[in-house]
Amino acid sequence: MKIAICDDNTEYLSFLTEQVKTYIAENDPSISVNTFPPDSLMIQLENNRFDYNIILLDIKMGSYDGIYIAKLINDTAPLCNIIFVTNYLDLATEVYDVSHTYFILKSELKKRLPVALNRAVRKVCDDSSKYVIIKNNSRNICLDSKDITYAEVYGKKLTIHLSDGEKYIANQALKKLQEQLDDFIRIHNSFLVNPSYIRSLTKDLCHLSEGISLPVSRTYSKKAMDAYNRYLASIL
């Protein structure tokens, strides 16, 4: 498991890093931690090299907007758990524009940090433990559910799309896959989507990362919206 920390204040970045290292020493020494000023973090994101499970991120960092950076993280690393650590309570409502795990005021860091990290670590472990087995011709293939963006059926052919662009053809029904992926959302008779990759959902369309848009059918619209709202509530 890997934790990233980003702040433009080098003195506070050092202090926050020590607090995280204390948590790691007391809970799981196998966790690694790296620190970034915002310009270095942007380079990681722009070059698609960001591969952290958790990030602690300030909101106002000079000319850098932490909310904008968080949106980039949502797009490029949708399973990364974002913990905002900031002085700006007045910006608390803005964080709801992005998927995140926790919001901490710097004045409450020592009290809130262990709680936030416990939640984020638990989510990483939960995400990493969900695998599905699909039948592909004569082979059984094990897929990590966090890598699946969506599945679609056309005729009798089920195609599973992964976040890296790979596709797998499965010899099974979409309903059977849905039974294994009970946290995925059925938006159409032909589509099952991973809520972690949803960027917006309306009664007609589901927009996923990488610019993918899928139709939402009238039959599934209300249940899909309700399921997605429950998902959003669970990560706030």
C-alpha positions as CSV (number, residue, x, y, z in Angstrom):
1,M,0.0,0.0,0.0
2,K,1.3,3.5,-0.9
3,I,0.5,6.9,0.6
4,A,1.2,10.2,-1.1
5,I,1.3,13.6,0.7
6,C,1.0,16.9,-1.1
7,D,1.3,20.4,0.3
8,D,3.1,23.6,-0.9
9,N,4.3,24.5,2.6
10,T,7.5,22.5,3.1
11,E,7.5,22.9,6.9
12,Y,3.9,21.6,7.2
13,L,4.6,18.9,4.6
14,S,7.4,17.6,6.9
15,F,5.2,17.7,9.9
16,L,2.4,15.9,8.2
17,T,4.8,13.3,6.9
18,E,6.0,12.6,10.4
19,Q,2.4,12.2,11.7
20,V,1.7,9.7,8.9
21,K,4.9,7.8,9.6
22,T,3.9,7.5,13.3
23,Y,0.5,6.0,12.2
24,I,2.3,3.6,9.9
25,A,4.7,2.5,12.6
26,E,1.8,1.8,14.9
27,N,-0.4,0.1,12.4
28,D,1.2,-1.3,9.3
29,P,5.0,-0.9,8.7
30,S,4.6,-2.3,5.2
31,I,2.9,0.9,4.0
32,S,5.2,3.3,2.1
33,V,4.9,7.1,2.0
34,N,6.2,9.7,-0.5
35,T,5.8,13.5,-0.4
36,F,5.2,15.9,-3.3
37,P,5.0,19.6,-3.8
38,P,2.1,20.4,-6.1
39,D,4.1,20.9,-9.2
40,S,5.8,17.5,-8.9
41,L,2.4,15.8,-8.3
42,M,1.0,17.5,-11.4
43,I,3.9,16.0,-13.4
44,Q,3.1,12.5,-12.0
45,L,-0.6,12.9,-13.0
46,E,0.1,14.4,-16.5
47,N,2.4,11.6,-17.3
48,N,0.1,9.0,-15.9
49,R,2.6,7.8,-13.4
50,F,0.5,8.3,-10.3
51,D,-0.2,4.9,-8.7
52,Y,-0.9,5.7,-5.0
53,N,-3.7,4.1,-2.9
54,I,-4.1,7.1,-0.6
55,I,-3.2,10.8,-0.9
56,L,-3.3,13.5,1.7
57,L,-3.9,16.8,-0.2
58,D,-4.2,20.4,0.7
59,I,-6.9,22.5,-1.1
60,K,-5.2,25.9,-1.6
61,M,-1.5,25.6,-2.6
62,G,-0.3,28.9,-4.1
63,S,-1.4,28.9,-7.7
64,Y,-2.5,25.2,-7.5
65,D,-6.1,24.3,-6.8
66,G,-6.4,21.1,-4.7
67,I,-10.0,20.5,-5.9
68,Y,-8.8,20.5,-9.5
69,I,-5.9,18.2,-8.7
70,A,-8.4,15.9,-6.9
71,K,-10.5,15.8,-10.1
72,L,-7.5,14.7,-12.0
73,I,-6.8,12.0,-9.5
74,N,-10.5,10.8,-9.8
75,D,-10.0,10.6,-13.5
76,T,-6.6,8.9,-13.7
77,A,-6.6,6.9,-10.4
78,P,-10.3,6.5,-9.5
79,L,-9.6,4.1,-6.7
80,C,-7.2,6.4,-4.9
81,N,-8.6,7.5,-1.5
82,I,-8.3,11.3,-1.2
83,I,-8.0,12.8,2.3
84,F,-8.2,16.6,2.2
85,V,-6.0,18.3,4.9
86,T,-6.6,22.1,4.9
87,N,-7.0,25.3,6.9
88,Y,-10.0,26.3,4.8
89,L,-13.3,25.2,6.4
90,D,-15.2,27.6,4.1
91,L,-14.1,25.3,1.2
92,A,-15.6,22.1,2.8
93,T,-18.6,22.1,0.5
94,E,-16.5,22.3,-2.6
95,V,-14.9,18.9,-1.9
96,Y,-18.3,17.3,-2.7
97,D,-17.5,18.0,-6.3
98,V,-14.9,15.2,-6.2
99,S,-14.8,11.7,-4.8
100,H,-12.9,11.7,-1.5
101,T,-12.6,9.8,1.7
102,Y,-12.2,12.4,4.5
103,F,-11.8,16.1,5.2
104,I,-9.5,17.2,8.0
105,L,-8.9,20.7,9.3
106,K,-5.2,21.2,10.0
107,S,-6.1,22.4,13.5
108,E,-7.6,19.0,14.2
109,L,-5.0,16.9,12.5
110,K,-3.8,14.8,15.5
111,K,-7.4,14.0,16.4
112,R,-8.7,13.2,12.9
113,L,-5.7,11.8,11.0
114,P,-5.8,8.2,12.5
115,V,-9.6,8.0,11.9
116,A,-9.2,9.2,8.3
117,L,-6.3,6.8,7.6
118,N,-8.1,3.9,9.2
119,R,-11.1,4.5,6.9
120,A,-8.9,4.9,3.8
121,V,-6.8,1.8,4.6
122,R,-10.0,-0.2,5.1
123,K,-11.4,0.9,1.8
124,V,-8.2,0.0,0.0
125,C,-8.2,-3.5,1.6
126,D,-11.9,-3.9,0.7
127,D,-11.4,-2.9,-2.9
128,S,-8.4,-5.2,-3.3
129,S,-10.2,-8.3,-2.0
130,K,-12.9,-8.4,-4.6
131,Y,-12.1,-10.7,-7.5
132,V,-14.4,-12.4,-10.1
133,I,-13.8,-15.5,-12.1
134,I,-15.0,-15.5,-15.7
135,K,-15.1,-18.2,-18.3
136,N,-13.3,-17.2,-21.5
137,N,-13.5,-20.1,-24.0
138,S,-11.9,-23.0,-22.2
139,R,-10.1,-20.9,-19.6
140,N,-11.1,-19.4,-16.2
141,I,-9.8,-15.9,-15.8
142,C,-9.5,-14.1,-12.4
143,L,-10.1,-10.4,-12.6
144,D,-9.8,-7.8,-9.9
145,S,-13.1,-6.0,-9.7
146,K,-11.5,-2.7,-9.1
147,D,-10.0,-2.9,-12.6
148,I,-13.4,-3.4,-14.3
149,T,-15.0,-0.2,-15.6
150,Y,-18.1,-1.8,-17.1
151,A,-19.6,-4.9,-18.7
152,E,-21.9,-5.0,-21.7
153,V,-23.8,-7.7,-23.4
154,Y,-24.7,-7.8,-27.1
155,G,-26.7,-10.7,-28.3
156,K,-25.2,-13.6,-26.2
157,K,-21.7,-12.1,-26.0
158,L,-20.6,-10.5,-22.7
159,T,-17.7,-8.1,-22.9
160,I,-15.9,-6.9,-19.8
161,H,-14.0,-3.6,-20.2
162,L,-11.0,-2.9,-17.9
163,S,-9.5,0.5,-17.0
164,D,-6.3,-0.2,-18.9
165,G,-8.3,-0.7,-22.2
166,E,-8.2,-4.4,-22.2
167,K,-11.4,-6.4,-23.0
168,Y,-12.4,-9.9,-22.1
169,I,-15.2,-11.9,-23.7
170,A,-17.0,-14.1,-21.1
171,N,-19.2,-17.1,-21.7
172,Q,-21.8,-16.2,-19.1
173,A,-24.8,-14.0,-18.6
174,L,-24.6,-10.4,-17.4
175,K,-27.0,-11.4,-14.5
176,K,-24.5,-14.0,-13.3
177,L,-21.7,-11.4,-13.4
178,Q,-23.9,-9.0,-11.4
179,E,-24.3,-11.6,-8.7
180,Q,-20.6,-11.6,-8.2
181,L,-20.3,-7.8,-8.4
182,D,-23.1,-6.8,-6.1
183,D,-21.7,-3.3,-5.6
184,F,-21.8,-2.6,-9.4
185,I,-24.8,-0.7,-10.8
186,R,-27.1,-2.0,-13.5
187,I,-28.1,0.9,-15.7
188,H,-29.5,-0.9,-18.6
189,N,-30.5,-4.4,-19.7
190,S,-27.1,-4.5,-21.5
191,F,-24.8,-2.6,-19.1
192,L,-23.4,-3.1,-15.6
193,V,-21.0,-0.3,-14.4
194,N,-18.4,0.1,-11.6
195,P,-19.6,3.1,-9.6
196,S,-15.9,4.1,-8.9
197,Y,-15.6,5.1,-12.5
198,I,-18.9,7.0,-12.8
199,R,-18.3,10.7,-13.3
200,S,-22.0,11.7,-13.6
201,L,-25.3,9.8,-13.8
202,T,-28.6,11.2,-15.1
203,K,-31.8,9.4,-15.8
204,D,-30.7,9.1,-19.5
205,L,-26.9,8.8,-19.5
206,C,-24.0,7.4,-17.5
207,H,-20.7,9.2,-18.0
208,L,-17.6,7.2,-17.1
209,S,-13.9,8.0,-17.0
210,E,-12.0,8.1,-20.3
211,G,-15.0,9.9,-22.0
212,I,-17.2,6.8,-22.2
213,S,-21.0,7.5,-22.2
214,L,-23.5,4.7,-21.8
215,P,-27.3,4.8,-22.0
216,V,-29.5,4.5,-18.9
217,S,-32.8,2.8,-19.6
218,R,-36.1,3.8,-18.2
219,T,-36.4,0.4,-16.5
220,Y,-33.2,0.8,-14.5
221,S,-33.1,4.6,-14.1
222,K,-34.5,5.0,-10.6
223,K,-32.7,2.0,-9.1
224,A,-29.5,3.1,-10.7
225,M,-29.8,6.6,-9.3
226,D,-30.6,5.3,-5.9
227,A,-27.7,2.9,-5.9
228,Y,-25.3,5.6,-7.0
229,N,-26.5,8.0,-4.3
230,R,-25.9,5.3,-1.7
231,Y,-22.4,4.7,-3.2
232,L,-21.7,8.5,-2.9
233,A,-22.9,8.6,0.7
234,S,-20.7,5.7,1.6
235,I,-17.5,7.4,0.5
236,L,-18.2,10.8,2.0
